[in-house]
Structure formats: C-alpha cells, structure tokens
Amino acid sequence: MAKALEQQILDALQAADSDDHPVTVTDLARQFRADASAVLRSARRLIDTGQAEPAMVDVHGVPTMYGVVLRHN
C-alpha cells in the first residue's frame, strides 16, 4: 500500500497549481482516506528520493513538516 500511497501523493502534487500553497499532510490524508501518519511516512520517502520537498513551519521553535510540494528540477 505504501507505493500506491506515494503514487497518489505524487499525482495530487502534480495536479496542484504551482501558485497554490503546499498540500498539507492533513489534506492528503482526507483526500485518500488514509491515516495521517501513513501519509507523512510516504511523503518523507518522496522527499528522501528527491521527488518532493517539505513545507516547513516552526512549532515552538522546532522546524516541523506540515506539507509537501513537488520538487522542480
């Protein structure tokens, strides 16, 4: 299922308008009716393989990933 979820995330990122805000983990979880932690793991794998980039925000001074964007080469 992880590979299928990764492909779904990539498809959603490709469909998103590049001028839009990053797609959040919560939005992806709702869209795919998946657990947010599963979406987060799949998104991190996409980041690790260079297919996506994290969208970060500081939470109490700690950088935290809240979303993901398609990596443009």
N, C-alpha and C positions, 0 to 999 in steps of 0.2 A: 504493500500500500504506500510506502514511503516514496517510491519512484513515481507512482501515479500522482501523489500529492505534490511532489516537486514539479511535475509537468503542469499540473493545474495552476500552481503559483506562477510559473513562467508564462503560461497562457494569459493569466489575469494581468500580469505586469505588461505584457506586450499589447494588450487591449487598452490599457490605461493611457490616457492622454499625457504626454510628457510634461505638459504645463501644470498638471494636477499635483496635488500633494502626494507624498508617498502613500502607498497602500499599507494600511496598518495590519498587524497580526490579527487583531480582533475582527476587522472587516473580512479578511481572508477566511478566518475560522467560521464566521457566519455564512459566508458565501458557499463554502464547501461542506458545511455542517460537520465540521471536524473539531477536535479538541484544540484549543489554542496552543497548548504545549507541543502537540504534534506539528502544527503549522510552524511554530517557532523553530523546532528542530529541522524541519525541511528547509525553511528559509535560511538557516545557518549553513546547511550543506550547500545551498546555491551560492551563498556568499563565499564559502571556503573554496568552491570550484571556480570562482570568478565570474559567475553568470549574473549575479545581483550584487547590490551594495546596500549596506544597512542605513536606515534612517535613525539617527540617534537623538536623544534628549537627555538632559541632566535631571536626575531624580535625587534630590537631597545631596547634590554634588557628585553623584555616581553616574557616569555615562551608561545609558540604558537603551537598548534597541527597542523601538516601538513599531517600526515598519520596515519596508523594503522597497527598493526601486530597481528597475532593470539597469544593468551595467551597460553603458555605452562606450565602445572602444574608440 
